[in-house]
Amino acid sequence: MRAMKVKDADLLFVAGFKDSGPEHWMSRWLSRLSTGRRVEQAEWNKPVREDWVRTLVETVNGAEKPVVIVAHSLGVATTVQALGAFEKPVAGAFFVAPPDVANASIRPRHLQTFGPYPRDPLPFPSITVASRNDPFCAFETAEDIAAAWGSLFIDAGEAGHIDDAAGYGPWPEGSMAFASFMSRL
């Protein structure tokens, strides 16, 4: 079996709350990957779980090639809440900085509607990258969630929310981890 190449997949980028700006690693990767596209949500600032999940499901089911999901923050929650509704198989998922949507102190509060996370093993290979000082999720919680999903867990060290505000615009380490993940699909 040969390794999956980026050109062989529909790379679906699932951003989180408020989307990702032009300096965010997700937007930078998108600009370089010809088969990548952002899953466009109707309302980035007031996410509604049912709407976000429906949009992702429609995008996955409309894909022409095998789907690989790249999700950040609330995009991770959206992806796992959509499991079971996909008609097309997902080849793999690269999850970055999953928020603790079961945490009663998460702000804004409506992000809790994306939780709790299902704890069944995912039906596709995945990697979960988490930070030791993410303000939206305790490291141990992210590690526990990844273990329940059967996801390979990567410790990003003290990387905040792994976004441009935390200094992760280019994020070459993430790009290398993603390339390695793709080569194993």
C-alpha positions as CSV (number, residue, x, y, z in Angstrom):
1,M,0.0,0.0,0.0
2,R,1.4,3.3,-1.0
3,A,1.4,6.4,1.2
4,M,-1.3,9.0,0.6
5,K,-0.1,12.2,-1.0
6,V,-1.7,15.6,-0.4
7,K,-2.8,15.6,-4.1
8,D,-4.7,12.3,-3.5
9,A,-6.9,13.8,-0.8
10,D,-9.5,16.5,-0.2
11,L,-8.0,18.3,2.8
12,L,-10.8,19.9,4.8
13,F,-9.7,22.6,7.2
14,V,-12.1,23.0,10.1
15,A,-11.3,26.2,11.9
16,G,-12.6,27.0,15.4
17,F,-14.4,29.8,17.1
18,K,-14.0,33.1,15.2
19,D,-12.2,31.3,12.3
20,S,-8.5,31.6,11.8
21,G,-7.0,34.8,10.5
22,P,-4.4,35.2,7.7
23,E,-1.4,34.7,10.1
24,H,-2.8,31.6,11.7
25,W,-0.9,28.3,10.8
26,M,-4.2,26.9,9.3
27,S,-4.6,29.8,6.8
28,R,-0.9,29.6,5.9
29,W,-1.1,25.9,5.2
30,L,-4.3,26.4,3.2
31,S,-2.5,28.9,1.0
32,R,0.2,26.3,0.1
33,L,-2.0,23.1,-0.3
34,S,-3.8,23.0,-3.6
35,T,-6.3,20.3,-2.5
36,G,-7.0,22.1,0.8
37,R,-10.2,24.1,1.5
38,R,-11.7,25.7,4.5
39,V,-15.1,24.5,5.7
40,E,-16.9,27.8,5.7
41,Q,-19.3,28.3,8.6
42,A,-22.2,30.8,8.3
43,E,-21.6,32.2,11.7
44,W,-18.0,32.2,13.1
45,N,-18.7,34.4,16.2
46,K,-21.8,32.6,17.5
47,P,-21.3,28.9,16.6
48,V,-24.3,26.7,16.7
49,R,-23.3,23.0,17.0
50,E,-26.1,21.7,14.7
51,D,-25.2,24.2,12.0
52,W,-21.5,23.7,12.2
53,V,-21.9,19.9,12.2
54,R,-24.3,20.0,9.2
55,T,-21.9,22.2,7.2
56,L,-19.0,19.8,7.9
57,V,-21.1,16.7,7.0
58,E,-22.3,18.3,3.8
59,T,-18.7,19.2,2.9
60,V,-17.3,15.7,3.7
61,N,-20.2,14.0,1.8
62,G,-19.6,16.2,-1.2
63,A,-15.9,15.4,-1.4
64,E,-14.5,13.8,-4.6
65,K,-11.4,12.3,-3.1
66,P,-10.6,10.6,0.2
67,V,-11.0,13.2,3.0
68,V,-8.4,14.2,5.5
69,I,-9.6,16.6,8.2
70,V,-7.3,19.2,9.7
71,A,-9.1,20.8,12.7
72,H,-8.2,23.4,15.2
73,S,-9.9,24.1,18.5
74,L,-13.7,24.1,18.1
75,G,-13.2,22.5,14.7
76,V,-12.1,19.4,16.6
77,A,-15.3,19.3,18.6
78,T,-17.3,19.9,15.4
79,T,-15.6,17.0,13.7
80,V,-16.1,14.4,16.5
81,Q,-19.7,15.5,16.9
82,A,-20.3,14.8,13.2
83,L,-19.1,11.2,13.5
84,G,-21.8,8.8,12.4
85,A,-23.3,11.3,9.9
86,F,-20.5,11.0,7.3
87,E,-21.6,9.0,4.3
88,K,-18.1,9.0,2.9
89,P,-15.2,7.6,4.8
90,V,-12.7,9.9,6.4
91,A,-9.1,8.7,5.8
92,G,-7.7,10.5,8.8
93,A,-7.8,13.6,11.0
94,F,-5.1,15.9,12.4
95,F,-6.5,17.6,15.5
96,V,-4.9,20.6,17.1
97,A,-5.7,22.2,20.5
98,P,-9.1,20.5,21.3
99,P,-11.0,22.7,23.8
100,D,-12.5,21.2,26.9
101,V,-16.1,21.8,25.9
102,A,-17.3,19.9,29.0
103,N,-15.6,22.5,31.3
104,A,-18.3,24.7,32.9
105,S,-15.9,27.7,33.0
106,I,-15.2,27.8,29.3
107,R,-16.0,31.1,27.7
108,P,-18.1,32.0,25.8
109,R,-20.5,29.6,27.5
110,H,-22.2,28.5,24.3
111,L,-19.1,26.6,23.3
112,Q,-20.3,24.0,25.9
113,T,-23.0,23.0,23.5
114,F,-20.3,21.3,21.5
115,G,-19.7,18.9,24.3
116,P,-19.3,16.5,25.8
117,Y,-17.0,14.7,23.5
118,P,-17.9,11.1,22.4
119,R,-15.3,8.8,24.0
120,D,-15.5,5.9,21.5
121,P,-12.4,5.1,19.4
122,L,-12.4,7.1,16.1
123,P,-13.1,5.1,12.9
124,F,-10.0,6.6,11.2
125,P,-6.4,7.3,12.2
126,S,-5.8,10.5,14.0
127,I,-3.2,12.7,15.7
128,T,-4.1,15.1,18.5
129,V,-1.6,17.9,19.3
130,A,-2.1,19.6,22.6
131,S,-0.3,22.3,24.7
132,R,0.7,22.1,28.3
133,N,-0.7,25.6,28.9
134,D,-3.7,25.9,26.6
135,P,-6.1,28.3,28.3
136,F,-9.0,26.3,26.8
137,C,-8.1,22.8,27.9
138,A,-6.0,21.2,30.6
139,F,-3.2,19.1,29.2
140,E,-4.3,16.0,31.1
141,T,-7.9,16.4,29.7
142,A,-6.6,16.6,26.1
143,E,-4.4,13.6,26.7
144,D,-7.3,11.6,28.2
145,I,-9.6,12.5,25.3
146,A,-7.0,11.5,22.7
147,A,-6.5,8.2,24.5
148,A,-10.2,7.5,24.4
149,W,-10.3,8.2,20.7
150,G,-7.2,6.0,20.0
151,S,-5.5,9.1,18.7
152,L,-1.7,9.4,18.6
153,F,-1.0,12.2,21.1
154,I,1.7,14.8,20.6
155,D,2.9,17.1,23.4
156,A,3.5,20.5,21.9
157,G,5.0,21.8,25.2
158,E,4.0,25.2,26.4
159,A,2.4,26.4,23.2
160,G,-0.7,28.3,24.4
161,H,-3.7,27.6,22.2
162,I,-1.3,26.8,19.2
163,D,-2.6,29.7,17.3
164,D,-1.1,32.9,15.8
165,A,-1.7,34.8,19.2
166,A,0.6,32.2,20.8
167,G,3.2,32.7,18.0
168,Y,2.1,29.8,15.8
169,G,1.8,31.4,12.5
170,P,4.3,29.4,10.4
171,W,4.5,26.4,12.8
172,P,7.0,24.3,10.9
173,E,6.9,21.5,13.6
174,G,3.2,21.1,13.0
175,S,3.7,21.0,9.2
176,M,6.3,18.3,9.6
177,A,4.0,16.3,11.9
178,F,1.2,16.6,9.4
179,A,3.4,15.5,6.5
180,S,4.5,12.5,8.5
181,F,0.9,11.7,9.3
182,M,-0.1,11.9,5.6
183,S,2.7,9.6,4.6
184,R,1.3,6.9,6.9
185,L,-2.3,7.1,5.6
